[in-house]
Amino acid sequence: MQDDAAASARLWQKTPVPNLVRYRSSGTLFARVRVKGKLIRRSLETKALSIGKLRLADLEKAERQSAEHALECEGGKMTFGDALKIYRARLHGDPSLKPRTKAHREERIAAILKTWPALEKTDVRKIAKQDCLLWAAGYTTSAVNFNKTVQTLRVILEVPIEAGIRYDNPARFIKTMKVRLKPLQLPSRAQFHEMVKSVRVVNKRFSHDAADLIEFLAYGGFRKSEAENIRWTDCDFDRGEILVRGDPETGTKNWTVRTVPMIPEMRRLLERLRAERPETTASQKIMAVSRCNGSLRNACQRLGIPRITHHDLRHLFATTCIESGVDIPTVARWLGHQDGGALAMKVYGHLRNEHSANMAKRVSFDATPQPDGVTDTAGKAAEGGRVPT
């Protein structure tokens, strides 16, 4: 017993907050709470004591609610609404999920209850495969929303399986829809510069700031939520890098901090902004506005080109990088993707027709003369000649 206690002390450090411990090797805070006799230890995904304290309270509340709901269903009866209460308690008590993720799950729950009105009061034992298939057949929405709604339904129906009330998940028979990516309709580089110029000459209150944001998004490939939280302290002009943290509360999309290279256009933009705002402090945000969709829409309309959005400027950055010769895994890392380039290959594998046509001009089967001193080994091999080793 003493040996176990000593080993535990080496791994875990107590904090001033009850039920909150710190893992010594990483410094990460963990909840260590007992609910209905069951010991729960879960990472709170933070090292900050103030944040850990708040997340601990949410987790404790969620686990106690979940345990109470489960106790109510111990008699072997559980409606979908009962399972939903348990799922919601877990959802909102999970510190690893961002607020937007939780809000999106609630949107999918609302879609399920709206399109299947009788489901909430239905005994989970009576939900059959055919019921799920009929619901799916009548549920009309985009492929992305359909798949996420089905995923949410499946997760909720896992709750009665865990409780031993039913042994299978009837929603597993619903086939997901194939998501077809829309072809990117991005402006050419000349059109982009004309678009920025068109926004600036409007000369309204925020038009100049909106043009700066358009360039900032396009030259850095940031998400809108990331761009609005980048400060001057995040810009390292000596190393030519920009640190991307995202929102202070929610972080970047994948909970990671990354650096983005300061391409020449970005450096010129930042140097101009510093010169225009000599009173700016290092801790201030770089961008004066957080959105520019209206300016983008109006500029595209004036120029007669397809409308683009904030996120399309991120696509424009990635496409321009790839067309400039940057390999896709590197571009994916700059964008903050965590898959080594798989998503980037899927989205940007087929680039603009202009770039494709230019690349095609390099492909030739002609036996062109080689420069002096260069041996056409491929040609000799094709003719049966001896290839030097």
Order of alpha helices (4+ residues) and beta strands (2+ residues): alpha-beta-beta-beta-beta-alpha-alpha-alpha-alpha-alpha-alpha-alpha-alpha-beta-beta-beta-alpha-alpha-alpha-alpha-alpha-alpha-alpha
